[in-house]
């Protein structure tokens, strides 16, 4: 009887110890992308290429940290934020797009995080 209790208990404790040593808290940036990080050439606008490169880099960084990317398919498109259809994003368009996305998530009851 003692053996029937001891083996599962020890196995459970060993598994918990292994999992707790491998758990890494997320330490990267959370919340919306910073405009200055997206504007790679610092000209005050974000081109489609800059938008795509920054998004790819951010997703790669998060994947390397073990973060799940289950909502990547729902990420806003460049065209969705380019409200004046001039082929580039201004700081205002980025801010408005981020705020709209935040408001949608709050209205849907999904968790939201903002940079501190």
Buried (B, 14 or more C-beta within 10 A) or exposed (E): EEEEEEEEEEEEEEEEEEEEEEEEEEEEBEEBBEBEEBBBEEEEBBBBEBBEEBBEEBBEEBEEEEBEEEEEEEEBEBEEBBEEEEEBBBBEBBBBBBEEBBEEBEEEEEEBEEEE
